[in-house]
């Protein structure tokens, strides 16, 4: 069987329950889009004919649109999904409730000179959402991403950026969990380029990895953009390395649990990397590259547990079981997280205690995403104005739907109540906001209300 291609402008739709057999060394290249959306009872599978063979990859090159993989199983691949965008491309990929087993690399995300802008502080990159997926027996790593910039051979700089969001995923019995590289390539004296890769990794489980849960590297000596990393509410157990970051990666490590890690947190460089409100227990080394005040258990946290000056603790988290990372009811990790209203817990269970975040994979705002059905939940409301726009803001639950009623006063919009359409927001859109008028607005008051519609199974 030869390699297959999805032409540009076309969409390949794979129906629920379909089994896609890809022979050894064969690939599918999509210059258009692929929509493979299964159901919990009718999953879609991608596999080589026999277990001793590996198919090459499914390459996703489309410059526009969103590829979708939902309730899919990928087995025996060199690189199951390869999402690559070059200059001018702005496609996205939505991967939910999928499994990856016996692969060299499960998901590859490559941004190559895909962003040109004059403002370095606002990178526009590849959007990839990876949620509620499982990764096992990944020989190299489960997820690998690279932002590689270069020049156009003339006078312009081409920047590269990738923006993955990884939440509620389970990584186990593999080499590395997530590995990300930044590099820039200057050519022929035309200057140099910058790369950025803002990351969100939250509410994931990393268990029994021979490598790192999260490895952040710079592959060259160019001045790449500082790249923020939000590594929050994860549970790490029996891994060689927890988080290893070097400049220009600026990792914010909060509300995690590190247990039985050889090297829990390792950093190199001058950037300030926040490590706070975590639990470090039974690790060979907790902190490498941090000031000695980290890991000095000298002050009590809000629960009365001894903590360091950044409110990290070192106690047995009291997991529910050997491979069950829920917390027992007497765990010191309950309500021990960051006191930020934007991170307040809303789903009980899996959260316990009060609305203050629990540590680990089942705490924090995205802990709700472990549930099959998310209930209707209250939200916090506010209004703001900017550039002749009125903004309605609410601390909504990611991936849920809401109905908004807006009652403005003249002349912001037409008098009377206006029901906006239901809004389903991706995980990155929290707090949720929507603009409802174009002004100029001279009123100082307005009224709106938001009704949560919850989230259905599989959404």
C-alpha positions, -999 to +999 in steps of 0.1 A: +000+000+000+013+035-009+012+066+011-021+085+011-028+122+008-057+144+017-057+173-009-057+209+002-092+223+006-106+188+013-117+171+045-113+134+053-141+124+076-137+091+095-168+077+110-172+062+145-162+026+148-139+026+118-106+007+119-078+023+099-050-001+090-018+016+080+010-007+067+046-006+080+064+026+070+033+041+053+020+076+061-011+097+056-004+134+047-032+158+051-028+191+033-065+195+039-082+185+072-090+153+090-120+148+112-119+115+131-146+118+157-157+086+174-179+080+204-172+063+238-188+031+225-176+034+189-139+044+190-118+049+159-085+030+157-053+036+137-029+008+138-003-012+118-014-046+106+006-066+132+021-056+165+057-061+153+053-033+126+051+004+130+033+027+105+051+060+098+028+088+108-003+109+101+010+142+089-012+173+093-001+202+071-032+223+066-027+260+068-063+268+079-090+251+099-091+227+128-082+190+127-102+169+151-094+135+167-119+123+194-122+089+209-094+075+188-068+048+195-034+050+180-012+018+182+022+009+167+035+041+151+068+059+146+049+092+152+012+088+154+002+124+148+026+150+133+012+185+133+035+209+113+029+245+102+051+268+083+051+305+076+017+320+074-001+289+086-026+292+115-044+258+116-053+241+149-057+206+162-082+193+188-073+159+203-096+146+231-102+112+247-076+095+226-051+068+235-016+063+222+003+030+229+035+014+216+047+044+197+081+061+193+065+096+195+028+099+201+023+136+191+047+159+173+040+197+172+063+217+149+062+254+142+086+265+116+088+303+109+051+303+112+047+337+128+058+371+115+050+401+137+066+432+150+055+426+185+077+400+202+056+400+233+025+386+216+034+355+197+008+339+175+014+302+171+000+268+165-029+260+187-031+223+198-055+211+225-047+177+240-071+167+267-082+136+285-058+114+265-036+085+277+000+077+267+018+044+274+049+027+261+062+057+243+098+049+234+111+085+230+084+107+244+047+111+244+045+147+232+074+165+214+072+201+203+096+224+186+094+261+177+121+267+151+124+302+135+145+314+107+148+343+082+132+345+048+166+350+031+160+387+026+155+413+053+127+399+074+127+378+105+103+349+107+094+339+142+081+306+153+056+299+181+036+269+193+009+271+220-001+236+232-026+231+260-023+197+276-048+189+303-062+159+322-039+134+304-023+102+318+014+095+310+028+061+322+053+034+315+072+055+290+105+073+285+097+111+285+063+126+290+066+160+273+097+175+256+098+209+240+127+226+222+132+262+211+157+271+184+163+299+159+183+299+127+199+329+112+209+329+075+233+347+053+237+377+075+201+388+073+197+390+110+182+364+133+149+350+144+131+344+176+110+315+188+084+312+216+064+283+229+039+293+257+027+261+273-001+250+296+002+216+312-023+210+340-041+182+359-020+155+343-006+123+358+030+113+351+037+078+364+067+055+361+087+074+334+123+065+329+130+101+317+114+134+324+078+144+329+085+178+314+118+186+296+123+222+283+154+228+262+170+255+241+187+239+211+209+269+201+225+300+215+202+327+199+181+351+220+148+333+218+117+348+234+110+341+271+084+314+270+060+311+299+050+276+311+021+269+334+027+236+350-001+233+375-020+206+394-001+176+381+007+144+400+042+129+394+052+096+407+083+073+402+099+093+374+136+100+368+130+137+364+100+159+372+106+193+355+139+203+339+139+238+324+166+261+310+164+296+296+144+310+278+117+288+294+100+305+324+081+277+342+055+285+368+053+253+389+023+254+413-001+230+430+017+198+420+027+167+438+061+151+433+066+117+448+095+093+444+113+115+418+150+112+414+153+149+405+121+167+411+127+203+398+159+213+379+165+247+363+194+265+347+197+302+337+187+335+352+149+336+347+128+337+378+108+304+379+080+303+405+078+270+424+051+274+451+023+255+468+037+221+457+042+189+477+076+172+475+077+138+492+103+110+492+123+124+463+161+119+460+165+156+452+138+182+454+154+214+440+184+219+417+194+254+407+172+272+433+182+292+463+187+273+495+155+287+510+135+263+488+129+231+508+135+247+542+104+237+561+101+265+585+066+281+584+031+266+586+008+268+557-030+274+561-035+238+571-007+241+598+017+219+577+053+230+578+063+247+545+091+267+530+088+304+522+070+295+489+045+273+508+059+241+493+054+212+517+070+178+522+044+153+534+030+119+523+002+130+500-019+100+510-030+089+476-061+067+474-041+037+461-009+026+444-021+037+409-049+059+421-039+095+425-071+108+441-065+120+477-076+104+508-099+125+530-071+132+555-045+142+529-023+173+537-027+183+501-064+192+504-069+230+503-031+235+502-030+251+468-026+287+455-051+311+470-062+325+436-100+330+431-095+322+394-083+287+404-111+280+428-125+245+427-160+240+415-165+202+412-169+181+444-158+154+437-131+151+426-121+181+447-124+179+485-125+204+513-133+240+504-130+259+472-093+264+478-073+243+453-062+208+463-028+198+451-024+172+424-042+161+393-077+162+407-075+197+422-079+232+408-103+244+382-096+218+355-102+190+380-138+192+367-126+179+334-121+144+348-158+141+351-179+125+324-206+151+329-199+185+343-229+200+362-242+235+360-220+257+382-221+292+395-198+319+380-183+352+392-193+382+370-177+415+362-180+441+335-153+463+318-149+487+289-120+490+265-117+507+231-154+515+229-163+479+237-183+467+267-169+434+279-189+408+299-165+387+320-172+356+341-150+330+358-165+302+337-156+266+336-134+256+307-152+237+279-186+244+292-215+263+276-232+294+289-261+316+280-257+353+285-284+380+290-273+415+284-295+445+293-276+477+283-287+513+285-288+537+256-266+544+236-244+513+242-268+491+222-305+489+214-327+491+245-341+459+259-328+425+268-306+406+244-299+369+247-266+360+231-260+327+216-247+298+237-210+300+240-188+269+242-153+278+253-120+260+249-098+253+278-077+284+272-106+308+275-109+312+312-120+336+325-145+338+297-152+372+280-174+385+252-178+420+237-214+431+234-214+467+221-194+490+200-200+523+216-192+550+221-206+541+255-213+568+280-232+548+305-216+538+338-240+510+345-254+479+328-269+445+336-261+410+325-264+375+339-249+342+329-265+308+331-243+277+331-254+249+308-229+224+321-211+200+297-224+169+282-204+136+282-175+137+257-175+174+252 
